[in-house]
Amino acid sequence: MDDRSRALLKTLIERYIEEGQPIGSRTLSRFSGLDLSAATIRNVMADLEEMGLVTSPHTSAGRIPTPRGYRLFVDTMVTVRPLEEIAAREMEKGLLPDSPQRVLNSAAQILSNLTHFAGVVMTPKRAQVFKHIEFLRLGEGKILLIMVTPEGDVQNRILPTTQDYTPSQLVEAGNYINTQFAGKSFAQVRAHLAADLDNLRSDISGLMALALHSGVSDYDMGQGDMVLSGERRLLNVGDLSTNLDKLRKMFDMLEQKSVLMQLLDVSSHADGIQIFIGGESDLLPYEDLAVISAPYSVDGQIVGTLGVIGPTRMAYDRVIPIVDITSKLLSGALSSPINS
């Protein structure tokens, strides 16, 4: 694509985001700063349409961006605007160190309030280390595994077993794990015991292997939850609210959470701002939606993701810095000694 085509595409998307109406040749001529005839602009638009970057809705003479056009725009053309001083102060005041849950809730609310879309924060995944483990006999063939994390979170697992263990055997197995491995990750426990199980008495080695593979592995893969704020604001977005079928699908997605959780989890493995344009992949199958996300960390380790859910026709140049700064402020608030 030559510079002229890029300039016209950038102008078209910027004006469409601003006006919400298909953009015609006259508007492009006025705002592009290029000295081009209407015929030349129409020819360029035809080329861009053939490339799948713009489309003509219905019989309109104007054009609107496609998901592919938005993707090119956000990847190569957006010039991020500095955040307004008032907004920056509001963010700093709202994300002072506090209890982790209140800080996470505040981050989601700030994202929604400043963008007028929905704000979402994926809460940290459950800890992968344990402070204490205990086994209790529930009856023949069933053992209750109780795990306590350093944060005080209690997780229970019912373990089916073909061997009947005595209370003393259960206590001995729990004491061994607590003495040797408390404060370590379950992956470390598994790796260590893979070599040591043969050296333990068979009655407790079988129990420990069962616990690690049947119960702890599920805990190790546990996912966090998410905090969602301002989803009703999306009802005020004309691009999303005019089609009841699309609106229903969007709120089904927000209620079920699985699509968003998968998308946010992908973001947590990426570096910096990620922008998902609806319709361009299975991660966000709703054409009129876009998600701007960024990971956040605690003491330098990425633990979750936050973002804004809005229409594809959003002011990316303004929303991107809001998401970016919120992720940095949230990281700072959660890494504060108050939350350590």
Summary of the structure (lengths in Angstrom):
residues: 340
radius of gyration: 26.5
end to end distance: 51.3
largest distance: 89.7
contacts: 1071
relative contact order: 0.13
helix: 52%
strand: 19%
